[in-house]
Amino acid sequence: MKATISLIKADVGSVAGHAIVPEDLKKLAEESLKEAVETGTIIDFRVFNAGDDLELLMTHRKGVDCQEIHGLAWEVFKRCAEKAKEMKLYGAGQDLLKDAFSGNIRGLGPGIAEMEFTERKAEPFLVFMMDKTEPGAFNLPIFKIFADPFNTAGLVIDPSMHSGFVFEIWDILEHKKVFMRCPEELYSVLALIGAKSRFVIKRVYPKGGKLPAEEPVAVISTEKLYQVAGEYVGKDDPVAIVRAQSGLPAVGEVLEAFAFPHLVSGWMRGSHNGPIMPVPFRASKCTRFDGPPRCICAGFQLCNGKLIGPVDMFDDPAFDHTRQKANEIADYMRRHGPFEPHRLSAEDMEYTTLPKVLEALKGRFEEV
């Protein structure tokens, strides 16, 4: 029997600027989703926060892009945004960029990652939630998980993974997609996804083995807020779902990809490059220069659509060195102040508030 996992997130309001979602909003979301379980709309759920983003994880059997599920998430976010406004929280309803739900939550502001698949005898999966960064922040770790043998030993020694995986890559500026195979097209894949502000990995599929090739084994949210709003309204703060084990990378191989605090775009005012820091749930609040960017990971087993977990996967001293390195990188990048490469390139800054500053200077330039 097929199960669907829907992970939908939105910034509906936070305490102390962009720091953290208050417990009151999380409890309100839990109450709403508990009602949805009782009515049979969903099978199970968990509510998280990644910094100032409210994250709704739901399981059901209604498939992806289900109007009922998307409508449920939209109503939860609206209810929480109204509560946030009553509490005078910062950025109340920030990611709810449209006034009305039109059957699908895509294009309304919230980010979403969904996958439908046939539940295996044992079905472990990991949920990754980032704050203060963009969808392309997942490009490097997802590539390492499914295509880098120096990260994932199973690509070399597991016969069921030896043929590799298929990457679905989106051009989020031209709104096009391409399917590419690894390892055959590895260099071409890198030629695209290295430009992480434009080309992003959307889904990963298996090539063969026991898993149905048409069912994804990883999916990432790719919504860009500035494309919906027409101006800068905040970073996209992506989420991802990754299945593991039994013909797929092991849980440890998936997590290993996050042991390197690679540079991502976002951080303060969505205008700076900084290291992504894998942290336990309790450390998921961005404070220093509204950062550095964070990533949390919740581990689960799926049992007939019900969730067993979560396990706080980054709550492990094995990632202490990664966090220390991220802090060192943050120090180094911050010393650049308003200079590149800490500040984003001029092309990426087009979608921030900087153009309003430059507009006021236009009339002062003279021919050289």
N, C-alpha and C positions, 0 to 999 in steps of 0.2 A: 504494500500500500504506500502511496506517495504522501509525503509530508511537505509542508511549506514553512520556511523560516522567514519572517519579515522583521527587519531591523530598520526602524524609522526614527529619525532624530530631528530636533529643532531647538533653537535658542529661544526660549519663551520668557526669560527673565532670570536675573542672577543677583547675588548679594556681593556687595563691595566691588562695584564695577563688573568686570567680566570674570570674576573669580570662580563662583561655584553656584550650583542649583541648590536652593534651600530644601530642607527635608519636607516642609509643608507642601511644596509642589510635587515632590516625588510621591508622597502619601496620597495626594489627590489623584495622581495618575494611576497609582496602584488600585485605588478604590474603583476607578472607572473601568480598568481592565479586569478587575475581579468580577464586576457585573457582566462584562462581556463573556467571561468563562461560564458564568451561571446561565446565560442565555444561549450558550452554544456557539457564539460567534467565533471564538478562538478556543483552542485546547488548553494552552498554558501561556505564561508570560513572565518576564522579569523587567524591572525598571532600574536603570542606571543613570549616572551622570558622568560625563567626561568634561571636566571643568564646568563651563556655563551652559553645556548642552544637555537637554533631557533626552534620554535614549529609551525607546520602547522596543523590547524584544518580544515577539509573539510567534506562536506556532499554531498552525491550522491546516486544513485540507482543501482550501479554496483556490490554490494556485497563486501565481504572481499577478500583480496589477489588478487585484480583486477590489472592486468598488466598495464592497462592504468593509473590508479590512482597512483600506486607505481612508474611508470615511470615518471609521472608528478612531484611527490615529489623529486625524484632523480635529475631531471633536474633543479628544483628550488635550491636544495642544491648545485649542481655543479656550477650553475651560481653565487650563493652567495659566494661560496668558491673562485671562480676566482676573484670576487670583493674584497674579504678579502685579497687575496694575493697581489693584486694591492695596497691595503691600508696598507700592511705590518702588518696586525693584528696578534695577537697571536693565535697559533693553527689553522691557516687557513686550512680548509678541514680536520680537525683532525679526525672526525668520518666517513669520506668517505674512507673506508679501502680497497675497491676494485676499479679497474680502469673502469670496464664496468658493465652496468646494464644487468641483465640476465633474466628479466621477473618478478622478485619479489625482493623487497627491503630488505627482511629478509636475514640476513647473510652478508650484505654489510656494516654494521656499524650503521646506524640509528636505533632508537628505534621506536616501533610501537604498538599502541593499536587500534583495530578496532572492531566494532560490527554492525551487521545487525539485524533489528527488525521491528516489525509491529508498526507503530506510533499510539499512543493512542490518545484519545480525548484531553488530556492535557499531554504533554511530557516534563517534567523538567528533566534535567540531569546536572551533574557537571563534569568538567574536572580538574584533578589534575596534576600538573607538578612539578617535584622535580629536584633539582640541588645538585651535590656533594654527591651522594649516589647511592645505588644499588637497583635492583628490589625488594629484600626482605624487603626494607623499608616500603612497602605497606602491608606486612603481618599482622602486628598488627592492624592498623586502619580498613582494610577490614574485618578482623575477627570480630572486635568489632561492625562494622556496621551491619553485617549479621548474627552474632551468639551470641552476648553478650547482654543479656537482661538488664544488668546494664547500657549499653550504649543506646540501642534501645528499647524503651518502647513498640513499636509496636509488638515485638516478643511475648510479654505477653498479650497485650490488643487488638490487631487487629486480628480478626479471619482469615483474608486472609494471614497473615504472621505466624500464630501460628505453622504451620507444619515445618517451617524453610526453609533452602536453601541447594543447592548442590554446593560444592566447587570442582573446577578442579585445582589440585595441580601438578606442574611440578617439577621433579627432574632434575635440570639444569646441573648436572654433568653426570648423566647416560642417560640423554635425554629420560626420560620416564614420563608418567603422570598417575594420578589416580583420580577417582571421588569419593568424600566422602560426606556423608549426615550429616547435623547438624539439630537438636541437638543429633541424635542417636549416631554419631561417633565423638562427640565433643572432647573427650580426645585424640583420635587417630589423629584427625586433628592437635591438638596442639602439639602432639609428633613430627609431621613433620614440621610444619611451624615455630616452635620455633627455628629451625635451618635455619635461614633466608638466609644464604649464599648459601644454597644448595636447599632447598625446598621452592618454591614460589607459591603463589596463582596466577593463570593465569586468570580464569573466575569464575563467580558466576552465578548460574541458579536458578530460582524459582522452587518450588516443585509442586505447584498447583495454584488455584485461577484463575483469569481472564487472566493472562499473559500466553502466550505459553511457556511451560516448556523447549522447545528446544532453546529458544532465551535468550542470556545472559543478565544479568542486571548489570554486572560489568566486566571490562576487564582491564588487567594490562600488560604493556610491560615487557618482560622477557629477552631481548637481553643482552648478556654478551660480552662486547667489547674484553676482553682478549681471549675469545674462538675464536673470528673471526681473531684477529691479531696474536695470538700466543704469545703475550707478553702484558705487561701493557701499555695502551695508554690513559687511563683516566677512570673516573667513568662512570657508565651506565646511570645515571640520568633518572630514569623511569617516565612514565606517566600512567595515569589511567582515565577511563571513568566510571561514576557511574550514573545509572538511579535512579529516586526517586519518591516517593509519589504513591498513588493509588495502594495499595497492596505491596508496597516496603517501605523501610525505608524513613521517611520524610527527607526533605533537612536538617533540623536542627539536626536530628539524624545522618545523614552522617557526617556533620561538627563536631559534638560533639566528634567523634572519634579522631579528630586532636587537641583536647584541652589538650592533654597530650603530651609533647615533648619527645617522647621515643627515646632511643639511636639507632642510625643507623650507618652503616659502610660507610666510604668514607672520607669526609672532606679533609684535606691537603694531596696531593699526593695520594689520594685514600687509605690511610694507617692508618686512625684513626677512632675511634668511637666518635660520638658526637650527640647532640640532634637535632632532626628535628624541624625547626622553621617555623610555618605557618605565612606567611607575605602577605601584599597587593602587587599588581603588582609593585608599585613604590619602594618597598624595596627588589625587587628580584635581588640583586647583592651580591655576596659572597665576603667579604673583609677580615674579621678577620681570619687569618690562612686559607685563602680561604674558609671561611664558616661563622658561622656554617651552616650545610646543610639546604636548604630552600625548602618550598613547597608553591606554589600559587594555587588558585582555581578560575576557571571561571564558573559562573552559567548561564545556558541558558534555554529557552523554544524552542522546535523544532516545526515549523509550516509548514507542507507540504514540509519538507526537508530544509526549510530556518531557519536560526539562529536568534533568538531574544535574544539579549544580546551582550556582556557579563556583568554580575554583578561580581564585585571584592569581592568575598565572605569572604575573610579574612581581608578586610578593615573595621574592626569592633573593637571597644574598648573592646568587650567581649573577644577578644583573646590577649589583652595586658598582662594579667597575664601569659598566656602561653608563650609569648615571653620573659617576664621577667624571668620566670622559666628556659627557654632555655638558657638565658644568664648566669644564675647562674650555670647551669649544665656545660655550656661551660667553665666557670672559673674553676670549680672543675676538669673537665677532663684535661684541659690544664696544670694544676699544676703537672700532672703525667709526662709531657715531653715525652721522648722516651719509657717510661715503659707501659706495659700492665696494665690495660685494655684500656688505651687511644690508644696506638698503637694496631693494630690488632693482633690476635693470629698468631703464626708461620705458621699455615696452610693457613690462608688467605693472609699472606704476601708473599706466594710463587708466587702470581700473580702481585707483585709490582716490584720495582727496587731493593729491598733489596737483593735478591739472587746474584746479580752481586757483591755486597759488600762482601757477605759471601764467594763467590767463591775464592776471592783473599786470604782468610785466611785458606783455606783447608789444604795446605801443612805445616802449622805451628802447627797442632794438633798432640799430641803424645799420645800413649797408657797410660792409668792410671794403 
